[in-house]
Amino acid sequence: MLMEVTCRCGWTTRGSRAVVISKIQEHGRSAHQQEITPAQVRAIWRVVEDDGAKS
Ligand SMILES: [Zn+2]
């Protein structure tokens, strides 16, 4: 299952849960000097429906 997260600045990423969490944490540090917790990520991410692909 793919997850997608859009930052308040408009930056967006998608991938598996672990990937999305690590990617946005990295983005938060480099772009906003802010530490983002996994709980914060889980609050804003959304599921990306796969197009016909079976998960
Ligand atoms: Zn951002």
PDB file of the backbone (N, CA, C, O) and the ligand in Angstrom, with CONECT records:
HET     ZN  A 101       1
ATOM      1  N   MET A   1       0.845  -1.200   0.000  1.00  0.00           N
ATOM      2  CA  MET A   1       0.000   0.000   0.000  1.00  0.00           C
ATOM      3  C   MET A   1       0.874   1.242   0.000  1.00  0.00           C
ATOM      4  O   MET A   1       1.840   1.332   0.758  1.00  0.00           O
ATOM      5  N   LEU A   2       0.534   2.188  -0.845  1.00  0.00           N
ATOM      6  CA  LEU A   2       1.294   3.428  -0.919  1.00  0.00           C
ATOM      7  C   LEU A   2       0.630   4.518  -0.090  1.00  0.00           C
ATOM      8  O   LEU A   2      -0.596   4.615  -0.020  1.00  0.00           O
ATOM      9  N   MET A   3       1.470   5.331   0.534  1.00  0.00           N
ATOM     10  CA  MET A   3       0.974   6.475   1.282  1.00  0.00           C
ATOM     11  C   MET A   3       1.508   7.736   0.618  1.00  0.00           C
ATOM     12  O   MET A   3       2.567   7.718  -0.010  1.00  0.00           O
ATOM     13  N   GLU A   4       0.775   8.820   0.760  1.00  0.00           N
ATOM     14  CA  GLU A   4       1.212  10.096   0.210  1.00  0.00           C
ATOM     15  C   GLU A   4       1.081  11.172   1.278  1.00  0.00           C
ATOM     16  O   GLU A   4       0.096  11.225   2.014  1.00  0.00           O
ATOM     17  N   VAL A   5       2.087  12.020   1.346  1.00  0.00           N
ATOM     18  CA  VAL A   5       2.081  13.110   2.316  1.00  0.00           C
ATOM     19  C   VAL A   5       2.403  14.410   1.595  1.00  0.00           C
ATOM     20  O   VAL A   5       3.331  14.471   0.789  1.00  0.00           O
ATOM     21  N   THR A   6       1.632  15.444   1.890  1.00  0.00           N
ATOM     22  CA  THR A   6       1.913  16.761   1.351  1.00  0.00           C
ATOM     23  C   THR A   6       2.273  17.693   2.500  1.00  0.00           C
ATOM     24  O   THR A   6       1.489  17.872   3.431  1.00  0.00           O
ATOM     25  N   CYS A   7       3.446  18.278   2.431  1.00  0.00           N
ATOM     26  CA  CYS A   7       3.899  19.216   3.447  1.00  0.00           C
ATOM     27  C   CYS A   7       3.131  20.525   3.311  1.00  0.00           C
ATOM     28  O   CYS A   7       2.533  20.804   2.272  1.00  0.00           O
ATOM     29  N   ARG A   8       3.154  21.323   4.375  1.00  0.00           N
ATOM     30  CA  ARG A   8       2.454  22.611   4.307  1.00  0.00           C
ATOM     31  C   ARG A   8       3.054  23.538   3.258  1.00  0.00           C
ATOM     32  O   ARG A   8       2.396  24.480   2.818  1.00  0.00           O
ATOM     33  N   CYS A   9       4.297  23.281   2.853  1.00  0.00           N
ATOM     34  CA  CYS A   9       4.952  24.124   1.848  1.00  0.00           C
ATOM     35  C   CYS A   9       4.622  23.661   0.429  1.00  0.00           C
ATOM     36  O   CYS A   9       5.017  24.306  -0.542  1.00  0.00           O
ATOM     37  N   GLY A  10       3.907  22.555   0.308  1.00  0.00           N
ATOM     38  CA  GLY A  10       3.533  22.074  -1.007  1.00  0.00           C
ATOM     39  C   GLY A  10       4.379  20.902  -1.481  1.00  0.00           C
ATOM     40  O   GLY A  10       4.039  20.244  -2.465  1.00  0.00           O
ATOM     41  N   TRP A  11       5.472  20.640  -0.789  1.00  0.00           N
ATOM     42  CA  TRP A  11       6.312  19.482  -1.113  1.00  0.00           C
ATOM     43  C   TRP A  11       5.525  18.209  -0.858  1.00  0.00           C
ATOM     44  O   TRP A  11       4.781  18.116   0.118  1.00  0.00           O
ATOM     45  N   THR A  12       5.688  17.239  -1.728  1.00  0.00           N
ATOM     46  CA  THR A  12       4.935  16.022  -1.554  1.00  0.00           C
ATOM     47  C   THR A  12       5.789  14.795  -1.838  1.00  0.00           C
ATOM     48  O   THR A  12       6.718  14.848  -2.644  1.00  0.00           O
ATOM     49  N   THR A  13       5.473  13.701  -1.177  1.00  0.00           N
ATOM     50  CA  THR A  13       6.186  12.446  -1.421  1.00  0.00           C
ATOM     51  C   THR A  13       5.226  11.285  -1.258  1.00  0.00           C
ATOM     52  O   THR A  13       4.193  11.394  -0.598  1.00  0.00           O
ATOM     53  N   ARG A  14       5.587  10.181  -1.869  1.00  0.00           N
ATOM     54  CA  ARG A  14       4.773   8.983  -1.677  1.00  0.00           C
ATOM     55  C   ARG A  14       5.666   7.748  -1.664  1.00  0.00           C
ATOM     56  O   ARG A  14       6.793   7.764  -2.160  1.00  0.00           O
ATOM     57  N   GLY A  15       5.139   6.698  -1.092  1.00  0.00           N
ATOM     58  CA  GLY A  15       5.899   5.455  -0.998  1.00  0.00           C
ATOM     59  C   GLY A  15       5.308   4.602   0.117  1.00  0.00           C
ATOM     60  O   GLY A  15       4.202   4.854   0.594  1.00  0.00           O
ATOM     61  N   SER A  16       6.060   3.596   0.518  1.00  0.00           N
ATOM     62  CA  SER A  16       5.600   2.765   1.627  1.00  0.00           C
ATOM     63  C   SER A  16       5.606   3.601   2.906  1.00  0.00           C
ATOM     64  O   SER A  16       6.191   4.684   2.942  1.00  0.00           O
ATOM     65  N   ARG A  17       4.955   3.097   3.951  1.00  0.00           N
ATOM     66  CA  ARG A  17       4.862   3.866   5.200  1.00  0.00           C
ATOM     67  C   ARG A  17       6.236   4.264   5.721  1.00  0.00           C
ATOM     68  O   ARG A  17       6.467   5.422   6.067  1.00  0.00           O
ATOM     69  N   ALA A  18       7.143   3.296   5.774  1.00  0.00           N
ATOM     70  CA  ALA A  18       8.479   3.570   6.313  1.00  0.00           C
ATOM     71  C   ALA A  18       9.209   4.603   5.472  1.00  0.00           C
ATOM     72  O   ALA A  18       9.886   5.483   6.005  1.00  0.00           O
ATOM     73  N   VAL A  19       9.069   4.494   4.149  1.00  0.00           N
ATOM     74  CA  VAL A  19       9.748   5.426   3.250  1.00  0.00           C
ATOM     75  C   VAL A  19       9.193   6.838   3.414  1.00  0.00           C
ATOM     76  O   VAL A  19       9.947   7.807   3.502  1.00  0.00           O
ATOM     77  N   VAL A  20       7.860   6.942   3.453  1.00  0.00           N
ATOM     78  CA  VAL A  20       7.235   8.251   3.579  1.00  0.00           C
ATOM     79  C   VAL A  20       7.646   8.942   4.884  1.00  0.00           C
ATOM     80  O   VAL A  20       7.918  10.142   4.909  1.00  0.00           O
ATOM     81  N   ILE A  21       7.684   8.165   5.954  1.00  0.00           N
ATOM     82  CA  ILE A  21       8.069   8.750   7.245  1.00  0.00           C
ATOM     83  C   ILE A  21       9.507   9.254   7.197  1.00  0.00           C
ATOM     84  O   ILE A  21       9.785  10.374   7.624  1.00  0.00           O
ATOM     85  N   SER A  22      10.415   8.441   6.684  1.00  0.00           N
ATOM     86  CA  SER A  22      11.816   8.864   6.673  1.00  0.00           C
ATOM     87  C   SER A  22      12.041  10.023   5.703  1.00  0.00           C
ATOM     88  O   SER A  22      12.849  10.913   5.968  1.00  0.00           O
ATOM     89  N   LYS A  23      11.323  10.007   4.576  1.00  0.00           N
ATOM     90  CA  LYS A  23      11.493  11.073   3.592  1.00  0.00           C
ATOM     91  C   LYS A  23      11.006  12.414   4.131  1.00  0.00           C
ATOM     92  O   LYS A  23      11.667  13.436   3.943  1.00  0.00           O
ATOM     93  N   ILE A  24       9.851  12.417   4.800  1.00  0.00           N
ATOM     94  CA  ILE A  24       9.343  13.712   5.264  1.00  0.00           C
ATOM     95  C   ILE A  24      10.106  14.184   6.496  1.00  0.00           C
ATOM     96  O   ILE A  24      10.210  15.387   6.735  1.00  0.00           O
ATOM     97  N   GLN A  25      10.640  13.251   7.280  1.00  0.00           N
ATOM     98  CA  GLN A  25      11.494  13.670   8.395  1.00  0.00           C
ATOM     99  C   GLN A  25      12.740  14.366   7.859  1.00  0.00           C
ATOM    100  O   GLN A  25      13.180  15.387   8.388  1.00  0.00           O
ATOM    101  N   GLU A  26      13.289  13.797   6.809  1.00  0.00           N
ATOM    102  CA  GLU A  26      14.469  14.380   6.170  1.00  0.00           C
ATOM    103  C   GLU A  26      14.118  15.752   5.583  1.00  0.00           C
ATOM    104  O   GLU A  26      14.889  16.702   5.713  1.00  0.00           O
ATOM    105  N   HIS A  27      12.960  15.848   4.944  1.00  0.00           N
ATOM    106  CA  HIS A  27      12.505  17.123   4.374  1.00  0.00           C
ATOM    107  C   HIS A  27      12.286  18.159   5.471  1.00  0.00           C
ATOM    108  O   HIS A  27      12.655  19.323   5.314  1.00  0.00           O
ATOM    109  N   GLY A  28      11.687  17.738   6.577  1.00  0.00           N
ATOM    110  CA  GLY A  28      11.441  18.663   7.680  1.00  0.00           C
ATOM    111  C   GLY A  28      12.728  19.250   8.227  1.00  0.00           C
ATOM    112  O   GLY A  28      12.807  20.440   8.530  1.00  0.00           O
ATOM    113  N   ARG A  29      13.736  18.394   8.348  1.00  0.00           N
ATOM    114  CA  ARG A  29      15.023  18.864   8.865  1.00  0.00           C
ATOM    115  C   ARG A  29      15.694  19.827   7.907  1.00  0.00           C
ATOM    116  O   ARG A  29      16.163  20.892   8.311  1.00  0.00           O
ATOM    117  N   SER A  30      15.739  19.451   6.628  1.00  0.00           N
ATOM    118  CA  SER A  30      16.508  20.252   5.672  1.00  0.00           C
ATOM    119  C   SER A  30      15.756  21.499   5.226  1.00  0.00           C
ATOM    120  O   SER A  30      16.374  22.540   5.004  1.00  0.00           O
ATOM    121  N   ALA A  31      14.441  21.417   5.091  1.00  0.00           N
ATOM    122  CA  ALA A  31      13.682  22.544   4.561  1.00  0.00           C
ATOM    123  C   ALA A  31      13.104  23.439   5.652  1.00  0.00           C
ATOM    124  O   ALA A  31      12.948  24.642   5.445  1.00  0.00           O
ATOM    125  N   HIS A  32      12.789  22.872   6.796  1.00  0.00           N
ATOM    126  CA  HIS A  32      12.099  23.658   7.831  1.00  0.00           C
ATOM    127  C   HIS A  32      12.809  23.650   9.174  1.00  0.00           C
ATOM    128  O   HIS A  32      12.315  24.241  10.135  1.00  0.00           O
ATOM    129  N   GLN A  33      13.984  22.976   9.260  1.00  0.00           N
ATOM    130  CA  GLN A  33      14.695  22.855  10.536  1.00  0.00           C
ATOM    131  C   GLN A  33      13.739  22.397  11.633  1.00  0.00           C
ATOM    132  O   GLN A  33      13.745  22.919  12.748  1.00  0.00           O
ATOM    133  N   GLN A  34      12.926  21.418  11.291  1.00  0.00           N
ATOM    134  CA  GLN A  34      11.910  20.937  12.207  1.00  0.00           C
ATOM    135  C   GLN A  34      11.931  19.416  12.253  1.00  0.00           C
ATOM    136  O   GLN A  34      12.039  18.747  11.225  1.00  0.00           O
ATOM    137  N   GLU A  35      11.825  18.885  13.472  1.00  0.00           N
ATOM    138  CA  GLU A  35      11.778  17.437  13.637  1.00  0.00           C
ATOM    139  C   GLU A  35      10.321  16.981  13.578  1.00  0.00           C
ATOM    140  O   GLU A  35       9.492  17.429  14.369  1.00  0.00           O
ATOM    141  N   ILE A  36      10.021  16.101  12.649  1.00  0.00           N
ATOM    142  CA  ILE A  36       8.653  15.609  12.487  1.00  0.00           C
ATOM    143  C   ILE A  36       8.587  14.194  13.049  1.00  0.00           C
ATOM    144  O   ILE A  36       9.404  13.345  12.695  1.00  0.00           O
ATOM    145  N   THR A  37       7.634  13.944  13.905  1.00  0.00           N
ATOM    146  CA  THR A  37       7.511  12.622  14.512  1.00  0.00           C
ATOM    147  C   THR A  37       6.661  11.713  13.624  1.00  0.00           C
ATOM    148  O   THR A  37       5.834  12.192  12.849  1.00  0.00           O
ATOM    149  N   PRO A  38       6.868  10.401  13.741  1.00  0.00           N
ATOM    150  CA  PRO A  38       6.031   9.467  12.980  1.00  0.00           C
ATOM    151  C   PRO A  38       4.541   9.679  13.251  1.00  0.00           C
ATOM    152  O   PRO A  38       3.720   9.498  12.351  1.00  0.00           O
ATOM    153  N   ALA A  39       4.181  10.063  14.484  1.00  0.00           N
ATOM    154  CA  ALA A  39       2.769  10.303  14.807  1.00  0.00           C
ATOM    155  C   ALA A  39       2.223  11.478  13.995  1.00  0.00           C
ATOM    156  O   ALA A  39       1.076  11.453  13.547  1.00  0.00           O
ATOM    157  N   GLN A  40       3.051  12.501  13.810  1.00  0.00           N
ATOM    158  CA  GLN A  40       2.616  13.654  13.017  1.00  0.00           C
ATOM    159  C   GLN A  40       2.422  13.255  11.558  1.00  0.00           C
ATOM    160  O   GLN A  40       1.493  13.715  10.894  1.00  0.00           O
ATOM    161  N   VAL A  41       3.304  12.403  11.075  1.00  0.00           N
ATOM    162  CA  VAL A  41       3.170  11.943   9.695  1.00  0.00           C
ATOM    163  C   VAL A  41       1.883  11.145   9.528  1.00  0.00           C
ATOM    164  O   VAL A  41       1.148  11.319   8.555  1.00  0.00           O
ATOM    165  N   ARG A  42       1.624  10.263  10.497  1.00  0.00           N
ATOM    166  CA  ARG A  42       0.418   9.432  10.405  1.00  0.00           C
ATOM    167  C   ARG A  42      -0.859  10.272  10.449  1.00  0.00           C
ATOM    168  O   ARG A  42      -1.905   9.848   9.958  1.00  0.00           O
ATOM    169  N   ALA A  43      -0.769  11.455  11.036  1.00  0.00           N
ATOM    170  CA  ALA A  43      -1.948  12.308  11.137  1.00  0.00           C
ATOM    171  C   ALA A  43      -2.297  12.966   9.808  1.00  0.00           C
ATOM    172  O   ALA A  43      -3.444  13.351   9.584  1.00  0.00           O
ATOM    173  N   ILE A  44      -1.303  13.095   8.923  1.00  0.00           N
ATOM    174  CA  ILE A  44      -1.564  13.855   7.685  1.00  0.00           C
ATOM    175  C   ILE A  44      -1.441  13.023   6.418  1.00  0.00           C
ATOM    176  O   ILE A  44      -1.828  13.484   5.344  1.00  0.00           O
ATOM    177  N   TRP A  45      -0.915  11.818   6.515  1.00  0.00           N
ATOM    178  CA  TRP A  45      -0.755  11.051   5.278  1.00  0.00           C
ATOM    179  C   TRP A  45      -2.094  10.513   4.800  1.00  0.00           C
ATOM    180  O   TRP A  45      -3.065  10.439   5.553  1.00  0.00           O
ATOM    181  N   ARG A  46      -2.116  10.139   3.526  1.00  0.00           N
ATOM    182  CA  ARG A  46      -3.327   9.503   3.008  1.00  0.00           C
ATOM    183  C   ARG A  46      -2.933   8.345   2.089  1.00  0.00           C
ATOM    184  O   ARG A  46      -1.838   8.298   1.529  1.00  0.00           O
ATOM    185  N   VAL A  47      -3.870   7.429   1.965  1.00  0.00           N
ATOM    186  CA  VAL A  47      -3.612   6.250   1.159  1.00  0.00           C
ATOM    187  C   VAL A  47      -3.740   6.591  -0.318  1.00  0.00           C
ATOM    188  O   VAL A  47      -4.690   7.253  -0.736  1.00  0.00           O
ATOM    189  N   VAL A  48      -2.775   6.133  -1.098  1.00  0.00           N
ATOM    190  CA  VAL A  48      -2.848   6.286  -2.544  1.00  0.00           C
ATOM    191  C   VAL A  48      -3.421   5.001  -3.119  1.00  0.00           C
ATOM    192  O   VAL A  48      -2.875   3.917  -2.910  1.00  0.00           O
ATOM    193  N   GLU A  49      -4.518   5.129  -3.839  1.00  0.00           N
ATOM    194  CA  GLU A  49      -5.122   3.945  -4.446  1.00  0.00           C
ATOM    195  C   GLU A  49      -4.285   3.506  -5.642  1.00  0.00           C
ATOM    196  O   GLU A  49      -4.026   4.288  -6.557  1.00  0.00           O
ATOM    197  N   ASP A  50      -3.878   2.272  -5.618  1.00  0.00           N
ATOM    198  CA  ASP A  50      -3.125   1.734  -6.744  1.00  0.00           C
ATOM    199  C   ASP A  50      -4.051   1.566  -7.940  1.00  0.00           C
ATOM    200  O   ASP A  50      -5.208   1.173  -7.797  1.00  0.00           O
ATOM    201  N   ASP A  51      -3.527   1.869  -9.114  1.00  0.00           N
ATOM    202  CA  ASP A  51      -4.333   1.754 -10.320  1.00  0.00           C
ATOM    203  C   ASP A  51      -4.326   0.329 -10.851  1.00  0.00           C
ATOM    204  O   ASP A  51      -3.493  -0.044 -11.677  1.00  0.00           O
ATOM    205  N   GLY A  52      -5.269  -0.452 -10.359  1.00  0.00           N
ATOM    206  CA  GLY A  52      -5.361  -1.812 -10.845  1.00  0.00           C
ATOM    207  C   GLY A  52      -4.316  -2.761 -10.299  1.00  0.00           C
ATOM    208  O   GLY A  52      -4.462  -3.978 -10.406  1.00  0.00           O
ATOM    209  N   ALA A  53      -3.277  -2.219  -9.722  1.00  0.00           N
ATOM    210  CA  ALA A  53      -2.228  -3.082  -9.181  1.00  0.00           C
ATOM    211  C   ALA A  53      -2.712  -3.748  -7.895  1.00  0.00           C
ATOM    212  O   ALA A  53      -3.306  -3.102  -7.032  1.00  0.00           O
ATOM    213  N   LYS A  54      -2.455  -5.016  -7.785  1.00  0.00           N
ATOM    214  CA  LYS A  54      -2.863  -5.719  -6.580  1.00  0.00           C
ATOM    215  C   LYS A  54      -1.772  -5.565  -5.517  1.00  0.00           C
ATOM    216  O   LYS A  54      -0.588  -5.735  -5.804  1.00  0.00           O
ATOM    217  N   SER A  55      -2.179  -5.244  -4.297  1.00  0.00           N
ATOM    218  CA  SER A  55      -1.166  -4.993  -3.282  1.00  0.00           C
ATOM    219  C   SER A  55      -1.084  -6.156  -2.303  1.00  0.00           C
ATOM    220  O   SER A  55      -0.279  -6.123  -1.371  1.00  0.00           O
TER     221      SER A  55
HETATM  222 ZN    ZN A 101       7.914  21.464   3.569  1.00  0.00          ZN2+
END
